Amino acid sequence: MRNVNVGILGCGVISNTYIRDIKRFYPSLHLAACADVNVELAKSHAEKYRIPSGCSVEEMLAMEEVELVVNLTPPQFHMELNKKILQAGKHVFCEKPFAPTAAQARQVMDLADEKGLLVGSAPDTFLGSSLQTCRKILDDGWIGKPLYVTANMMSNGVETWHPAPANFYRQGAGPLYDMGPYYFTALAALLGPVKRVSAFSGTGFPVRKVYTGPLKGQEVPVETPTHYSGTAELASGVIVSMNISFDIWHSNLPMFEIYGTDGTLEVPDPNMSGGRPRVYRKERTLDVLYDDSRETKEKQDTSVELPELYPHIGDYTRGIGVLDLACAIDEKRKPRVNAEMACHVIEAITGMMESAQDKKVYEMKTTCEKPEPIKTGTPAGRI
């Protein structure tokens, strides 16, 4: 594909990962500018990463050569800035969450359609080697027909690693808003859209102590639930059990498993791009259980760890979704990281929050298609 000029909007913590990985892995993406409300920070970033221009938001949006903008600003500014980027005539890739609600996401999608522009959104980790391998395992029938899923994100909170965690604990934020997109996007990409959701929520601690950075030792007030236990029914009939928490110091629960008629698929961390799946096949389990020559049947490992069937460029990487969007612009196709799926995911998340608040099952109003899988044999740095 031709080179596409990209602008980075927002020079916070995650921008370092995006810039690093785009420069390392995706040579067809040319970083032309980075911008921030703190112009000095943008200039510092430009100098650090050898980006031609570090400037204000307005200056970058006025640059004719910038075709695609990666919006890495705090979540509360996503919708407003996504609209501003589109109004400037540029395609946009947005960090998660795409918008605060599905209705607001729809506004951005409608504006993009009106302008003839494309919109994409994180998470893009479902395009990584691990989840694409899982997609092929499912499509090829290794575990038969999927029946159930268990998904657990059991964490002790972002204040243990993030230097400014207050935004994660403000009203309307929390673990489901922060980490839910990875799990619901993985579900949509592997198994299809959600039909209905329900949940209970709790708040484990009224304040959080910051453990790192210049705010170390300070306390952050908690204004939102920090634990969700929920269920979802997919359109395919698959039933999902889910726990998403910032209140857990240790857990042995499986992170992500898919249970089928012929076996179980152990899915790697959906927040990561790499990782080896593990498959437990029915006949192998039966062989162990009913082989009288085995003395310690319960201790036999009946699983097989499978290699990643796509190039592994790292476990924690970002930027492949930007490449997918750039390719979609060039090829005049729908991006895999499309706005419809992002809108559906945000509705599933806010629907689960609403269910926890109202003590009712939430019926989904949006849907999406499973994105086209990446072909095996695709070289690293391509999509």
N, C-alpha and C positions, 0 to 999 in steps of 0.2 A: 504494500500500500504506500501511498505518498506520505510525506511527512505532514503532520498536523501540528500547528502552533497552539500551545496550551498555556493558560494563565492559572496561577494558584491564588485563590482568594482566601485569606486567613493564614497567618503564619504562626499558629499555636503549636502545641505538642505534636499532634498527628501529622502536621505538614512535613515534619522531618522524615517520617516514614514514607509518605507519598513521593516526596522529591527524590529521596534516596533510591527508591525502587524504580521509579520511572526512568531515572538516569541510568540505572544499572541494567534493567531488563527490557526496556521498550524503546529502542532507538528511533522508531518512527514517530514517537511523541517528543516534540521539541518544546522544552520549557522556555517560553519567550518572556514571561514576566511573573512576578509575585507581588501581591498587594495586601495591605492591611490598613485598618484605621490608624494604627501606629506606624506611620510611614518610616520612621527610623528602624523599626523592627523589620519591615519589608526590605529596606536597603541592606540591612545586616544579613538577612537571609540570601538576598541576591548575590552579595559578595561571597558569603560562605559557600554557596552551591554553584557559583559561576553562572548565574542566570542573568541575561542581558539587562533586565530592568527590575528595580525594586521601587514601587511607587504607591500612590493612593489608589483607592478603589475606583474613583472616577477616571483617573488617568488610564488605568488598565482597560476599563470598559470602553474607552474612547479609541483604543489601539485597533486599527483595522486588521492588522496581521493576526491578532488573537482570535481563533475560531471557536475554541472550546474553553470554558472556565470550570475549574474544579472548586466547588464551594466547600471550604473546610472551616467555616465560621461556627460559633456556638449554635446549638439547635434552635434557640428562640429567634434567630435571625434568618433561618434557612428559607422560609417561604418568601419573605420580603425581598431577600437578595436574589433568590432564584428568578423571581419576576423581573427584577432590575436587570439581571444578566440577559434574560430573554428579550426584554425591551431594547437592549443594546444590540440585538441581532446576533447573539452568540449562543451556541449549544451549551448545555450545563450538565455537569455530573456533580451530584450532591452527596456529601457524607450523610450517614444515617443520623437521625430519622429524616426522611424526605420532607415531611411536613407535620405539624402538630396533630392534624386530623385528616381523615380520608377526604372530607369535603374541601379542605384547604389544598390538599394534594391535587384534587380535581381542578381547582382554579389554575394551578400551575400547568397542568396537562393541557387544559383548554387554551391557555395563552400560547403554549408551545405549538399546538396545532394551528392556531391563528397565524403565527409567525412562520410556520413551515420549518420549525427547528426540532431537534431531538433532545430529550431529557433522559438521563440515567441516574441511578442512585445506588449507593452502597446499602447493604454489604455486597461485595463482589467475591467473597471467599468461596462461594459455590462454584466459581469458575476455576478454582485451584485444583491441583493434582489429586488431592484426597477426595473431595466431594464429587469430582468428575469420575473418579474411579468407582465410587459408591453408586453413582447414577448408572454406570455401565453394568455393575454387578446386579442391580435391581432390574434394569431393562433386559438383561440376558437371563433372568429367572433363577439366579443362584439360590434365593431363599423362597422361591415360589411366589404366591400371592401375598403381598404385605397385608397384615391384619392390624397390628398395634405398634405404637411407638412410646418409648419413655425418654424424656429429655430433662436433664437437670443441670442448671448453672448455679452451683452452690459456692458462694464467694463470701469473703469477710469484708468486702467493701473497697471502694476505690481509694479511700484515704490512706491505705497502706502503701500506695505507689504513686498516686497522682498529686502533684504539688498544689493544685487548687481544686479540691473536690466539691466545693459548695454547690455548684450547679447541679450535681448529680442527686442532691438531696432537697432541692427546691420543689415546691408544689407542682405536680404534673410530671415530675421526672422519675427517678428511681430505677431499680434494676431491670424492670420489664421494658421500660422505654430505652434503656441503655443497651442491654444485651438481648432482649427479645427479638430484635430484627435479625440477628444471626440465626436463631433457631427457627423462626417462622419463614425466613427466606430459604433456609435449607429444606424445610418441609415442603414448601411450594416448588422448589427446584427439583426435588427428588420424587415427591409423591403427589403433587398437585395442590389445588386451592383448598381453603378452609370453608366449611359450611356453617359451623356454629362454635362458640366458645363459652366457657364459664370459669369462674375462679373465686377463691377466697384470698384475702390479703391480710397482712399484719405489719406492725412496726416494732422491731426488736429493741431499738435504743432511741431515746429522745434526742441525743446529741452524738456527734462523731468526733473523735480526736484525730487530728492530722499527724501523720507519722513521718512525713518527708518534706523537703523543700523549705522555702523561706517562712512558711506558715506553720512549721513543725511545732506541735504542742498546743496549738489553738484548737478550739472546739467549734464545730459546725452544727447549727440546729437542723433537725430533720423535720421536713414539712410534708413528706410523702410516704406511702407504704414502702417498706424495704424487703418484703417477702411476698411472693405470689405462689399459691398452689392452684393449678388449673387443669382443665381438660379441654380438648378440642376434637371435633369430629370433622374429618376431611370430606370433600365431595365424593371421594372414592369409597367412603365407608370406613377408612382407617381411623382408629380411636387413639388419641394422643394424651398421655399423662405428663404433666410438666411442673417443675419447680424452678423458680427463678428468684435468687435471694442474694442480698448483701449482708445477711445476718449469721452466716454459718462459718465456723472456724475450721471444721473438718467434716468430710463426708466420704462414704464409700459407695454412694449411689452411682450407677452408670451415667456417663455424660450424655450419650445419645445412642440408643439401640432401636433397631427396626426388627420386629418379629413377624416372620412369614410362615406360610403353611409348610415349608420345607426347610426352615432354618432361621438363624438370627444373623443380622448384620450389625456389627459394632462399628459405629461411625466415628471418625476422629473429630476433634474439637471444631465446631462450625465457625469459630472465631479465627481459625487458622487456615492457611492455604495448603499446608502439607500435613502428612500423617498417613500411616498405613491402616487400612480397614482390616477387620478380622471377621471371618465368617465361621459360624457353627452350623454344620449340615446335619439334617435329621438322621440320615443313614449312618453317619459316623458316631453320633450320640447313641443310637440304638445298638450299634456294634459293641460299644463299650459296656453298655448296660446289660446286654444279654450274652456277653462272651464269658462263659463260666471259667475260662482259664485265667482271667484277670482277678487278682486278689484284692486290689485297691481300686475298685471301679469309680468310687466317688472322687478320687484324686486325679483321674485321667483328664488331660486337656483335650477336648474334642474340637478345638478351633484350629483354623488355619489363617495365619497372617498373610495377606496378599500384598504384592508390590503395587506401588502407584503406577498406573498405566499411562501416565502423562508426565512430561518433564517436571521434575521437582526443583523449584528455584528457591525454596526456603519455606519454613513453617509459618512465620509471621511476616507476610508481605501485603502490600497494597498497590493498587494501580492497574490491575488487569481489567477492571471494569471501565476505567478511562480508555484503555486500548480498545475494548469491545465497542464503546460508544464511538470512538474515532473511526473504527472500521465500519460501523453501521452508517456513519456519515458518508464515508467513501464509497461503500457498496450499495447505498440507498436501501437499506433494510432496517427492520425493527431490531433494536439492540436487545441482547439477552438481559442486560441490567435495566430493563424497561420500567417506565413510570407506572404502568398498570400493576406490575407485581409489587412495586414499592408502595403504591396506594393500598393494595390489598393487605400487605403486611402491616401497615400502620393501622388499618381498620381492625385487624385481628388483635393487635396490641391494645388499642384504646377500647375495643369491645370487651377484652378481658378485664381491663380496669373498670369499665362500666358495670360489668357483671359482678365484680367484687364489691362495688359500692351499692348496687341496687339489689343484690342477692337474686339475680335472674339470669337465665341463659340468654346470651346475645346471639341473634341471628345475623349472619353476614349479609351485606348488601352488594358488595363488590366480588369480583372473581378475577382470575388470571390464568394464563396458559403456562404450562411447564416450558421453560426456555429450551431452545434447541441445544442438545449436548455438543461438546467439542469433539471433533473426530480424533480417534486414536492415531498416533503418528504425527500429530501436529507438533512442530518444533518449539522449543522454549522461546518466549518472546513473541509468539503468534497466538491467534485466537481462532 
